[in-house]
Amino acid sequence: MDVRIIAATNRALEQEVKAGRFREDLYFRLNVFPIMVSPLRDRKEDITPLAELFLRRSLKAMNRPALKFSPEQLAQLVSYNWPGNVRELQNIVERFAISSIGGPTHTKLFVGIGEDMKSCSTAISPDTSEAILTEEEMVQVQVRNIEKALERCNGKIYGPEGAAALLGLKPTTLSTRIRAMGIRRSGK
């Protein structure tokens, strides 16, 4: 039997092996030819072509006529931080394709996401509208944003009245971020 395995992860497997959370023998079997790809937020030039590709695919799958993003919508996509990486971009573009029946210019790309991120970032630096934040400041913004959503939803994550719906995230993704960031759920 001749088998080839292609595996992808967002974890540093070498560190996971050292910490005892990943099997060393499996790591050496998988680590024959590693390809490191930087996150989407570090490859802003890839956002527009990927978004347009995902839009064409989504429209074709739905048997809908072609449409394009407005320049403002593309600027929104490029300026977003993409914590969910390429999968998040694909999901937002697919949501855009589904909801753009009334016309692409009337469709918001970041329903519940972009507005929250902008309002939090202006709270950090109200002096400048084009402030550049460090990675640590971006994490603080995300933590505060999640805490605000949890407060508003009384600690509830799941369901239509949950924080995940308010943030435009999958509940499992939000739960993972809450654990990873050490956020305490209010109202619980």
N, C-alpha and C positions, 0 to 999 in steps of 0.2 A: 504494500500500500504506500502510495506517495501522497503526502498531505502537505498543503501549504496553509498557514494560518495568518490572517491579517487581523490585528487587534488594535483598538484605539482606546485611549484613556486620557483624562484630564489630570491624572494624578502623577506625581513623581515616583515611579515604581521603585527606583533605587532607594529612596528614602523610606518607602513603605516596607521594603524588605528589611532594612536596618531596624525599623521600628517593630518588626515582627508581624506586620499586618498583611504581608504578601509572601507567598512561598518562593524561596530563593531559587529552587530548581525550575519552577515554572517561569520565573523572571529570565533566567539564562536561556531557556528554550524560546521565549518570545523575543528576546532582545538581540536577534541575529542581525537585523538591518533596521535600526530605528530611524524614523523620520520625524523630526521635531517641527511642529507647525505652531507659530505664534497665535495668540488669541485674535479674534476679529477686531477688537478695539485697537490693536497695534497695526492692523492692516487696513486702514481707512480706504485706501484705493481699491480694495476688493469689494467694498460694500455695494456700490452702485451696480457693477456687473452681476454680482450674485443676486441682488434684489430683482433686477430685470429678468434674469434667468428663472428665478423662482416664480415671478409673476407670469411669465409665458407658460411655464409648466402648469401652474394652477389654473389659468384660464383655459388651456387646452384640455385639462382633465375635466373641467366643468362645462366644456363645449360652449364657451363664451367668446364673444368677439374681443379682439385685442384692445388693450388700453395701456396707457403709459402713466408713470408717476409725473406729477408736476415738479418743477425745479425746487419748490419749497418743501415738498414731501421728500425728495432725494436729500436735500440739505438736512432735514430732520433725521433721516436714517443715518447719514454720515456723522452727525454730531452726537448721536446716542452712544452710550458706553458699552452696550452689548454684554451684560453679565452672563446671559445664556448662550453667547457665542452664535455660531452659524444656525443652530437649531432655532434659537429665538428669532433670528432674522427671517428664517423660512416660515415660522408660525405667524409672525406679524404680517408678512407679505401675503400669506394664504388667507388670513383674516381680512386683509384689505381687499383681496380679489372677491371674497364671498360677499362682503358688505358694500362693494362699490357698484351695485346695481343702479343706484340713483345717480351715479356719475362719480368719477374718481376725485374730482376737486372737492366734493362734499364729504368725502370719507376721511375720518381721522385715522392716522396710522397707529398712534399710541393711545388707545382707549384706556384711560386709567393708569397709564404708565408714564408717558412723557410729561404730562402736566404735573404729576407728583414729583418727578425727578427735578423739574425746573423750579418748582416752588421751594423745594428743600435746598437746592444749590443757591438760590438767591438769598435764602435765610443765612447761609454761611458767609457770603460776601455781598452785601447789598450795595456796596460802592460801585462795583463794575458789573455790567451785564455780560461781559465776555471773560469772566474770571477763569483761570486755568487751575484745576485742583490737582493735588498730588494723589497718588493711589490710596494713601491712608485717608485723606479727606473724602475721597469718593466712597470708601468703605463706610466712613462715619455718616455720610449722607444716606447711604443705603440702609444702615442700621436705624437711623432716625426715621426714615421713611417707613420702614417695616414696623417700628414701634408705634408710629402715628396710626398706621392702618390697624394694628392690633388693638390699640386704644379705642379707635372708632368702632371696631367690631366686637368689643368686650372680650378680646382674646380668642374669638372664634376664627378658625382658619378655613374650614370646609363650608361648602354650600354657597348659595347665591348672595347671602348676607355676610359671608366670611371675608377675611382679609385678603385671601388669595384672589378672589373675584375682584375686589377693589383694586388690587395691584396688577391685575391682568396676568397672574401667574397660575401655574398648576399648583394645587394644594400641596402635593408631594415636594415640589421644588421649594415652595415657601417653607415647609417644615424642615427641609434639609438646611436651608439658609439660616433659619432660626437657631437650629442646633449648632451649626458651624460658627455662627457669629456670637453665640452665647447670649442670645436675646431672651429676656424673661417675658412671658405672655401676661399682659395685664388682664384683669377680670377673671383670672383662673387661680 
